[in-house]
C-alpha cells in the first residue's frame, strides 16, 4: 500500500528522452521510418527501374507479335458470338473488344490446352496456330472502346 504522504515518482524516461545519454545528432535520421541499410536506397531504385524496363520491353515485343490486319480476317469466324467489333451478340459470350492483348492470347491458349472449358470455344480454337492466336488477340485489343456516363 502506498502512503498518501509519499512523494510520487516521475515515470521512467525511455529511449531518446533519457537524460545523460549522449547522442550524435548528425547520425539521426529525421525520417520516422528510416531504411535499415543506409546507402542502399539508390540500388533498390535502380533495380526497380531495371525490372520495369525489362517488363516494358517484353510487353512491347509481345504486342508486336500479332498482326491486326490478319487478325481481322481470322475474326470472321468469331463474329457469330463475339461480333466483328468485339461486342457480343449472344448473352453467354463476353465482349472482348479493347481487352489487353496478352489477356486475350492467354485465354485462347487456355482453351486450346484444355485449361479452360467451353464446348464452343474448345471446338473453335483447336485449329488455330500460335500466330493465329497472336493475330486475333492483336485485332481485338486494337479495337477502341468508348464509354459514356449515363445522364
Buried (B, 14 or more C-beta within 10 A) or exposed (E): EEEEEEEEEEEEEEEEEEEEEEEEEEEEEEEEEEEEEEEEEEEEEEEEEEEEEEEEEEEEEBBEBBBBEBBBEBBEEBEEBBBBBBBBEEEEBEBBBBBEBBEBBBBBBBBBEEEBEEEEBEEBBEEBEEBBBBBBBBBBBBBEEEEEEEE
